[in-house]
């Protein structure tokens, strides 16, 4: 399926589009260096060739795959299924998805490196991810440096504008779940601050935490499926953003075609 989308937009050369795509997918899945990907018996390309192929294919995949496979708007059936899932399993009505941030390690950027140095002590991109109950990624914003707080990224995101616009347009009763790092909004449900044990607020927080685990699992599956995102990315931020966007779209394709999930990574660096 991906080959048929990519092939018309890849310039004819001595390297078939199918092989260029295979090399790109191998890099994203393995997370190794371009040189090691090129030495693969099924790829067999020089390092410089791999670099050119990767640049070309990331552009094509981001342009033609991402808009099709990463969509924040949900059908009525999808909204109903999500609400039913969270209500039946956690007792929280109206939930359509969960939001959280995660860090992707990068080498020291050439421009404004201090902005990318995060509170954990390394350079990174802080990516905001929204998923639904089925672990499908509904939105990704990987444009912000590691020093940016999750709440700030949400406040300036297109996703926040989308939910704000829908709310002002009269759409009520649709919530995202976010952790305590986010501010409570009419469409973003966060836990109570320091409730006493055995109170209704404490019980709600426990259910909220259990329900929100789906976003942590989604991030874990994403990083285990595409190992490049779990390792140090030796590229400048703009290219890392492209890689992240493409990996999220490919993750959704895997979900749609029911590709077996790998062991999830813990998301302790989020």
Secondary structure, 3 states (H helix, E strand, C coil): CHHHHHHCCCCCCCCCHHHHHHHHHHHHHHCCCHHHHHCCCCCCCCHHHHHHHHHHHHHHHHHHCHHHHCCCCCCHHHHHHHHHHHHHHHCCCCEEEEEEEEEEEECCCCCCHHHHECCCCCEEEEEEEEECCCCCEEEEEEEEECCCCHHHHHHCCHHHHHHHHHHHCCCCCCEEECCCCCCCECCEECCCCCCCCCCHHHHHHHHHHHHHHHHHHHHHHHHHHCHHHHCCECCCHHHHHHHHHHHHHHHHHHHHCCCCCCCCCCCCCC
